[in-house]
C-alpha cells in the first residue's frame, strides 16, 4: 500500500502523528510484547516510490536515571540516529518521529525511516557471492569501511548495544578499483552514549564477535582496521 510522506502533503505539523499512525502496511516485524508494551515494524511505500519502515509502539518504554518513569524507546533510537549521522556514520534517514500520551497504553510512539536502498545484510552479501564476485581487495575494503564506521561511532562515545551481524548492512556498486563500498548500521533502539569511548568500543566489539560468522583471519583484519581508525587497541580482542 502507499503512504505519503508528510513533507509531500499539506498535513499540519500538529496533525502529522495521527496522519502517520493511521497508515498501514505489511508487517516485517510482528508486534511483540516487551518493556511493558508492544513494538512492531511495518513496511510501506510513499507516493513517490520510496520504501519506508514504520516502527509502531504502544506503552513500549525504557527507564534510566534521566527518565526514571519511562520514555518511549523510539525517542532513544531517534537520538542515536541523529548522533551517529553527525559523526558521519551511515544510518537510516529519519522521515518522522513522535510520541503521544495515551490514556490506555500511556504512550503511543512512531519512528519512520527510509529504507537503505541497495543495501543488504552482510551475511546475505556473503551468501549471495558478493565476496567472490568482487574479489578480496573489495572485501578488505568492506571490512575497513565497517571498522571505520564503528570507530567513528565509538569515538563519539556511542554504543550500539545490539551489534549483531544482522544489523550491519553493505552496498557495493561498481567493479574493481572503481567499486564504491558503503556500510550502514541499523536497529539502534538500545543505542546510548557511554562515559568513555573505550567502554563503548569494548562492549560492542565483543558482542559483534559473538554474533557474527567472521573467520579468525577476517576478524583479525577487522580488528586491525579498527585499531588503526580508533587510534589504539581494545583489550580482549
C-alpha positions in Angstrom: 0.0 0.0 0.0 1.1 3.6 -0.4 1.6 6.3 2.2 2.6 9.8 1.5 5.4 11.5 3.5 4.3 14.5 5.5 6.8 16.6 3.5 4.8 15.8 0.4 1.5 16.8 1.7 -0.1 19.8 3.4 -0.6 18.0 6.7 -0.1 20.5 9.5 2.8 19.7 12.0 0.3 19.1 14.8 -1.5 16.5 12.7 1.4 14.5 11.4 1.5 12.0 14.2 -2.1 10.9 13.7 -1.6 11.0 9.9 1.3 8.6 10.1 -0.3 6.5 12.9 -3.3 5.8 10.6 -1.2 4.4 7.8 -0.9 0.6 7.5 1.4 -1.7 5.6 2.9 -5.2 5.6 4.4 -6.3 8.9 8.1 -7.1 8.6 8.4 -7.5 12.4 5.2 -8.6 14.0 4.3 -6.7 17.2 5.9 -8.3 20.2 5.2 -7.7 23.9 8.2 -6.4 25.9 9.2 -3.5 28.0 5.7 -3.2 29.3 4.2 -2.7 25.8 4.2 -3.6 22.2 6.5 -2.8 19.3 6.5 -3.8 15.7 7.7 -2.7 12.2 5.6 -2.2 9.0 6.8 -1.6 5.5 5.0 1.0 3.4 5.7 2.8 0.1 5.4 6.5 -0.3 3.6 8.1 -3.2 7.0 8.8 -4.9 8.1 5.2 -4.6 10.3 5.5 -1.5 10.2 2.4 0.7 9.7 3.3 4.3 9.9 1.4 7.6 7.4 2.3 10.3 8.2 1.3 13.9 4.9 1.5 15.8 4.8 1.2 19.6 2.3 1.3 22.4 3.5 1.5 26.0 7.0 0.4 25.0 9.4 2.3 27.2 12.8 2.3 28.8 13.8 3.7 32.1 17.1 5.4 33.0 18.4 7.9 35.6 17.3 10.7 33.3 13.9 9.1 32.7 13.0 7.1 35.9 9.3 7.0 35.0 9.9 5.7 31.5 10.4 7.1 28.0 9.3 5.7 24.6 12.2 3.7 23.1 11.8 5.2 19.7 13.0 8.5 21.2 16.2 6.9 22.3 16.6 5.4 18.9 16.0 8.8 17.3 18.7 10.3 19.4 21.1 7.6 18.4 20.3 8.0 14.7 20.9 11.8 14.9 24.0 11.4 16.9 25.6 8.8 14.6 24.6 10.8 11.5 26.5 13.8 12.9 29.6 11.5 13.3 29.4 10.5 9.6 28.2 7.0 10.5 25.8 5.8 7.8 22.4 5.0 9.3 18.8 5.1 8.1 17.4 8.6 7.4 14.5 9.7 9.7 11.3 10.8 8.0 9.2 11.3 11.1 9.5 10.5 14.8 7.0 11.4 17.6 5.3 10.2 20.7 2.0 11.0 22.4 0.5 10.3 25.8 -2.2 7.7 25.5 -4.9 7.1 28.3 -4.9 3.3 27.6 -1.3 2.4 26.9 0.4 5.5 28.5 2.3 6.1 25.3 1.9 5.8 21.5 5.1 6.3 19.5 6.3 6.2 15.9 9.7 6.2 14.2 9.6 6.3 10.4 12.9 5.8 8.4 13.8 5.5 4.7 14.9 2.1 3.5 18.6 1.7 2.8 18.1 1.2 -1.0 20.5 -1.3 -2.5 21.9 -2.4 0.9 21.7 -6.0 2.3 22.7 -7.7 5.5 26.4 -8.5 5.4 25.7 -12.2 5.9 23.3 -12.1 2.9 26.0 -10.4 0.9 28.4 -13.2 1.7 25.8 -15.9 1.0 24.9 -14.3 -2.4 28.5 -14.5 -3.5 29.4 -10.8 -3.0 32.9 -11.6 -1.8 33.7 -14.0 -4.7 32.2 -11.6 -7.3 34.1 -8.5 -6.2 37.3 -10.2 -5.0 39.5 -10.0 -2.0 40.6 -6.4 -2.5 37.0 -5.1 -2.3 36.2 -7.5 0.6 39.1 -5.9 2.5 37.5 -2.5 1.8 34.2 -3.8 3.2 36.0 -4.8 6.5 37.8 -1.4 6.5 34.6 0.6 6.0 32.9 -1.3 8.8 35.8 -0.8 11.1 36.0 2.9 10.4 32.2 3.4 10.9 32.4 1.6 14.2 35.5 3.6 15.3 33.7 6.9 14.5 30.7 5.8 16.5 32.8 4.8 19.5 35.0 7.8 19.4 31.8 9.8 19.8 31.1 7.6 22.9 28.0 6.0 21.2 27.4 2.3 21.9 25.2 0.3 19.6 24.4 -2.2 22.3 22.9 -4.7 19.8 25.7 -5.1 17.4 24.9 -8.3 15.6 25.9 -9.1 12.0 22.2 -8.8 11.0 22.4 -5.1 11.9 25.3 -4.5 9.6 24.3 -3.7 6.0 26.5 -3.5 2.9 26.3 -1.9 -0.5 28.9 -2.3 -3.2 28.4 -0.5 -6.5 30.7 -0.7 -9.5 33.5 -3.1 -10.2 37.2 -3.4 -9.4 39.1 -0.4 -8.2 36.2 1.8 -9.2 33.8 -0.1 -6.8 32.2 2.1 -4.1 31.8 0.3 -0.8 29.3 1.5 1.9 28.4 0.1 5.3 25.4 1.1 7.3 24.2 0.2 10.8 20.5 -0.3 11.7 18.4 -1.1 14.8 19.7 1.4 17.3 16.9 1.1 19.7 19.3 0.3 22.5 21.9 2.8 21.4 23.3 5.1 24.1 26.3 7.2 25.0 28.8 5.9 27.5 31.2 7.8 29.7 34.2 6.7 27.6 34.8 5.7 24.1 36.8 2.7 25.2 33.8 1.3 27.2 31.5 1.7 24.2 34.1 0.0 21.9 34.8 -2.9 24.2 31.1 -3.9 24.7 30.2 -3.5 21.1 33.1 -5.3 19.6 32.9 -8.3 21.9 29.2 -8.5 21.1 29.9 -8.4 17.4 32.5 -11.2 17.7 29.9 -13.4 19.4 27.1 -12.7 17.0 28.9 -12.8 13.6 30.4 -15.5 11.4 33.7 -13.8 10.6 36.5 -16.3 10.2 39.5 -15.8 12.5 41.5 -14.3 9.7 38.8 -11.9 8.7 38.2 -10.9 12.3 41.8 -10.1 12.8 41.7 -7.9 9.7 38.7 -6.1 11.0 40.4 -5.6 14.4 43.5 -4.2 12.6 41.5 -1.7 10.6 39.5 -0.8 13.7 42.6 -0.2 15.8 44.1 2.0 13.1 40.9 4.1 12.9 40.3 4.2 16.7 43.9 5.0 17.5 44.6 2.3 20.0 44.0 -1.4 20.7 41.0 -2.7 22.6 41.9 -5.2 25.3 40.4 -8.6 24.9 40.0 -8.7 21.1 
